[in-house]
């Protein structure tokens, strides 16, 4: 179903909108939540919380594009649950992915940096300069939290090749952020 139709159903407060949302975006939301949380039950709960958050936000929100909005809400719900789990000493493994990216960023809490508007815009500019294939790989690893093994299988290459590409992109990001004046050497 088209995003416009799903949005119309949600704006009309029809449950069919949630069903269409779940059908179209549910698999990616669940995969991302599992990548972040590491536990199937927590991931399923995070996806359900995502649907509730979207339902409560629309209306008045009328996001365009809908996909980006839904995935952002889902990722934020999963990250919030991860923080709760970590407070209870139940780490889901996504922290490793953030630590990997942290090598390119410095200072403060990585999640605060990632959410900072100006830094996000700088990262967007960096991503616009790299190839679509590398952009997709970067986002799948660092936004959706996909495992290197899974990425390698889908790319038809080795884990070492994917790791090397990701490493070069992190180095490029660090150089770009230095050039943009985000932190000193």
N, C-alpha and C positions, 0 to 999 in steps of 0.2 A: 504494500500500500504506500502511496506517496506521502511524504512528510506533511504536505499541506492538508491532506485529508485527515491524517492522524491528529494534527493540531486542531482542525475544525471539530473533530469528535471530542477532544479534550476540552476545548473551549465551551462546547455544549454540555460538558459534564456527563458524557456518555461513557459507560464502562467499556464499550467497544473500542474506545480510544486507547485505554490501558492495554486491552488485549492485543491490539495492533502494535502498540509500542513494544510489548513483550515479545511478540513474534518477530518483529524486525530487529530490535536492538538487544533482546535478552541474551542470545548466545555470547555476544562480545562483552556485554556487561558482566555476565557470569565468569567468563574467562579472565577478564581483568580483575575482578574481585578475588578470584582464586589465586591469581598471580600475586596479588598484594597480601592477601590474608593467609594463604596456604592451607586453609581448611574449608572443605566443601560446605559444611553447615553454616559457618560464618559468612561464606561467600553468598549463599542463597539468601540469607537474612539481609545482607547488604544490598542485594539486587532488589529484594522486596521493599526495603527502605528507600531505595532509589525511585521505584515506581510511586511510592507514597509522596516523596518529596516533589517529584515532577507533577503529580496530581494536585498537590497543594499550591504549587507555584503557577500553574496554568489554569485559569486566568489568575492574575492579570498579565503575567509574562506571556509573550508571544515570540519565543526564540526562533531565530533564523540564522544559521541552520539549526534544525532540531537535533541532528545527530551530535554535533559538538556539544550542545547544551546537555543532552542526556548523558553522554560519556563523561563530561566534566562533573556533573552531579554524582554519577555513579562512582567515579574515582575518589571524589571528596568524601563520600559516605564510607567507602572502603578504607580510606586513610584514617578517618575518624575512628572507625572500629579498630584499626590496627593500633592506634595510639592507646585505646582502651585495653586492648589485648596485651600490649607491651607493659602497660602499667600492672597488669595481672601476671606478667612474666610468661606470656604466650606469644612469642614472636613468630610471625608468619613468613619470614624470609625476604620480604620485599625490601627490607632495610639494606641488604647487600646491593641491590640494584641502585638505591640512592647513594650508597657509599661509593660505588663505582663512578657515578656521575659527579660526586662531591670533589673528586680529584681535579675537576675542571673549574670548580667554583670554590671560593674561600670565604671564611668569616661567617660567624653566626650560624644559626640553625638552617639547614638546607631547605626545609619546607618553607620557612619564612622567605628565604631568597627566591625559591621557585615561584612563590605566589606574589612576590613584589611586582607590581605592574611594569615598572621600567625595565627590570631584568627580563621579564616575560617578553616584552616587546623586542628587546635586543636578541633574545634567543629566537624569536620569530624571524627577525631579519637574517640571522645566521642560517636558519633552516631554509629560508627562501633562496639562499645562495648556493646550497648544495643540490646535488642531483635528486630527482624525485625518488629514486630507489634508495639512496642513502637517507633521505628525509623519512621515508616510510620505515626503514630499519631503525633509525634513531627513535622515532616516536613509539614504535612497537616495543622497543626495549625499555625506554625511560619513561614513557607515559603509561602504556598499557602493562608494562612489567613482564613481557614475554621472555621465556627462557632462551638462552643462546642456542641450546640444543634444538629447540623448536624452530627458531629462526633459520638455523643452518639447514634443517630438513626442508623447510619451505623454499629456501633460496637455492637448494640443490648444491650446497657447498659444505665445507667442513666447519666445525665449531671454531677452529683456529682462524679460518679466514674471516668469519663473522666477528670474532673477538678483535682481530687486527683492524677491520673496518671501523668498528665501534671505537677502538682506541684512537685511531687517526681522527675520527670525528670529534672525540672529546678534546684532543689536542688542538684541533682547529677551533673548537668553541672557546677554549681557554685563550688562545691567541686573539680571537675576535673580541672577547670580552676585555682583554688587556688593552687592545687597540681602542675600544669604546670607553675605556677609563673606569671599568667597574671595580678593579682592585689593582694594587701595586704588586711589584715583583718581590 
